[in-house]
Amino acid sequence: MPHDLKLFAAYTACTRVTMTALEVTGAAYDLHMIDFHAGANRTPEYLALNPQGKVPCLVIDGQPLTENLAILRWLHAAYPEAKLFPAADSALDEARHLAVLGSLGSVWHPSVRAIKVPFLWTKGDPAGVKARGEEIYRGLLDQLDSELAERRWCFGDEWSIADTYYWWAYINSEFGGFDLSPWQNVARHRADNEALPQLQRALAKERAAHEAMEAAKQ
């Protein structure tokens, strides 16, 4: 049964991961860009969907679902043919998939924000926040680079949506001036991700929606 899907997203945000997943499923969805600079994420209408004022928010048949971990797992269950995650042979395998998503959301994501927008984490000098974020991030990249030396993708030989989430995390660190060049396996992983048609479709849709939103302000 088809679902009525509406995705609330923001430019360069982690909704790039959600959009890529939707592109893989082939499901039709309406894309609504949220202008954080204009405070659109704090309007009563949007807060009624997501009280935290964040993205992503996927409205499924009129019901909002937030947080990438939950959205990606719902999409995997609703569209199993898309193979957003590898087949789980046991409850333990499935839990390991969730563990990777949990780490991306609770460790990688905050560390990237500390590098990219450290002023959001403190009312004082953000330099210390950024320095600590970079210190943590180097360790995360060392670990990922080591794992990618053993396999092409996060879980093995086949792409999963977790790979796109890793991609989003490390490229966003560049927006904060972080140098990714020392991690050669990450660089290969990046190139492999950026060659994927589903990611390119998502980026093209995001760019077009963002440009339309900006043009409407004129």
C-alpha positions in Angstrom: 0.0 0.0 0.0 1.4 3.4 -1.0 2.0 5.9 1.8 1.5 9.7 1.7 4.9 11.0 2.6 6.0 14.5 3.4 9.6 15.2 4.3 10.6 18.4 6.2 14.3 19.1 5.4 16.9 21.8 5.6 19.8 22.7 3.3 23.0 20.6 3.9 21.3 19.0 7.0 21.2 15.3 7.8 18.0 15.2 5.9 20.3 14.4 3.0 20.5 10.9 4.5 16.7 10.7 4.8 16.2 11.9 1.2 18.8 9.3 -0.1 16.9 6.6 1.7 13.6 7.8 0.1 15.2 7.9 -3.3 16.3 4.2 -2.9 12.8 3.1 -2.0 11.4 4.8 -5.1 8.5 6.1 -2.9 6.9 9.4 -3.9 7.3 12.1 -1.3 6.7 15.9 -1.0 9.8 17.9 0.1 9.3 20.9 2.3 12.4 23.0 3.1 12.6 24.5 6.5 14.3 27.9 6.6 16.2 27.9 10.0 17.6 31.4 9.4 14.0 32.7 9.2 12.9 30.8 12.2 10.6 28.5 10.3 11.5 25.6 12.6 10.1 27.5 15.6 6.6 28.3 14.2 3.6 26.8 16.0 2.8 24.8 12.9 6.1 23.1 12.7 6.5 22.6 16.4 3.2 20.7 16.3 5.0 18.2 14.1 8.3 18.2 15.9 8.4 19.9 19.3 12.2 20.0 19.2 12.1 22.2 16.1 14.6 19.9 14.3 14.8 18.1 11.0 14.2 15.5 9.7 10.5 15.1 10.2 8.7 12.6 7.9 5.0 12.8 8.0 3.6 9.4 7.2 -0.1 9.3 6.3 -0.6 12.4 8.4 1.5 11.1 11.4 4.9 12.7 12.1 8.0 10.6 12.7 11.2 12.3 13.8 14.9 11.3 14.2 16.9 9.6 11.4 17.3 6.4 13.4 13.6 5.9 13.6 12.8 7.1 10.1 15.4 5.0 8.4 14.3 1.8 10.3 10.7 2.5 9.4 11.6 2.9 5.7 13.6 -0.3 5.9 10.5 -2.1 7.3 8.0 -0.5 4.9 10.2 -0.9 1.8 12.2 -4.1 2.4 13.0 -4.5 -1.3 15.1 -1.3 -1.1 17.6 -3.1 1.2 18.5 0.0 3.1 20.3 -2.3 5.6 21.8 -5.8 5.1 19.6 -8.8 5.9 19.6 -9.5 9.6 20.1 -13.2 10.4 19.4 -12.7 14.1 18.1 -10.2 16.6 21.7 -9.5 17.4 22.5 -8.5 13.8 19.5 -6.2 13.8 20.7 -4.7 17.1 24.1 -4.1 15.6 22.6 -2.1 12.8 20.8 0.0 15.3 24.0 0.5 17.3 25.7 2.0 14.2 22.8 4.4 13.7 22.8 5.2 17.4 26.6 6.1 17.2 26.1 8.2 14.2 23.3 10.2 15.8 24.7 10.5 19.3 28.5 10.6 18.8 29.4 11.5 15.2 26.6 14.1 14.7 27.3 16.2 17.9 31.1 16.1 17.1 30.5 17.4 13.6 28.3 20.2 15.0 31.1 21.2 17.5 33.4 21.6 14.5 30.9 23.2 12.1 28.9 25.5 14.4 30.7 25.5 17.8 29.0 28.8 18.8 25.8 26.8 19.3 27.4 24.8 22.1 28.5 27.7 24.3 27.8 31.3 25.3 31.5 31.9 25.7 34.5 31.5 23.4 33.7 28.7 20.9 37.4 28.0 20.1 37.6 25.4 22.9 34.5 23.7 21.8 35.8 23.4 18.2 39.2 22.1 19.4 37.6 19.4 21.5 35.2 18.5 18.6 38.2 18.1 16.3 40.0 16.0 18.9 37.1 13.6 19.2 36.5 13.6 15.5 40.1 12.5 14.7 39.6 9.4 16.8 36.3 8.6 15.1 37.9 9.0 11.6 40.8 6.8 12.7 38.4 4.0 13.7 36.3 4.4 10.5 39.4 4.5 8.3 40.7 1.3 9.9 37.3 -0.5 9.3 37.1 0.7 5.7 40.6 -0.8 5.1 38.9 -4.2 5.6 35.7 -3.7 3.6 34.3 -1.3 1.0 31.2 -0.3 2.9 30.1 0.0 6.5 28.7 -3.5 6.8 30.6 -5.3 4.1 30.5 -5.6 0.3 27.1 -3.9 -0.2 26.1 -0.2 0.4 23.7 0.6 3.2 22.1 3.8 4.3 24.5 3.9 7.2 27.2 4.7 4.5 25.4 7.8 3.5 25.0 8.8 7.1 28.8 8.5 7.5 29.3 10.4 4.3 27.1 13.3 5.5 28.9 13.4 8.8 32.5 13.7 7.5 31.7 16.1 4.6 30.0 18.4 7.1 33.2 18.7 9.1 34.7 20.3 6.1 32.2 23.2 6.4 34.0 23.9 9.7 37.4 23.9 8.0 38.3 20.3 9.1 40.9 18.7 6.8 39.9 15.1 5.8 42.9 14.4 3.6 44.9 12.2 6.1 42.2 9.5 6.0 42.7 7.7 2.6 40.1 5.0 3.1 37.5 7.6 4.1 38.4 9.4 0.9 37.7 6.3 -1.2 34.4 5.8 0.7 33.5 9.3 0.0 34.1 8.9 -3.8 32.1 5.7 -3.8 29.2 7.4 -2.1 29.2 10.4 -4.3 29.1 8.2 -7.4 25.7 6.7 -6.2 22.7 7.9 -8.3 20.4 7.9 -5.3 22.6 10.4 -3.5 23.0 12.5 -6.6 19.2 12.6 -7.0 18.7 13.6 -3.4 21.3 16.4 -3.7 19.7 17.7 -6.9 16.2 17.8 -5.3 17.6 19.5 -2.2 19.4 22.1 -4.3 16.3 22.8 -6.4 14.1 23.1 -3.4 16.6 25.4 -1.6 16.9 27.7 -4.7 13.2 27.9 -5.0 12.9 28.8 -1.3 15.5 31.5 -1.7 14.0 32.9 -4.9 10.6 33.2 -3.1 12.2 35.7 -0.7 13.1 38.1 -3.4 
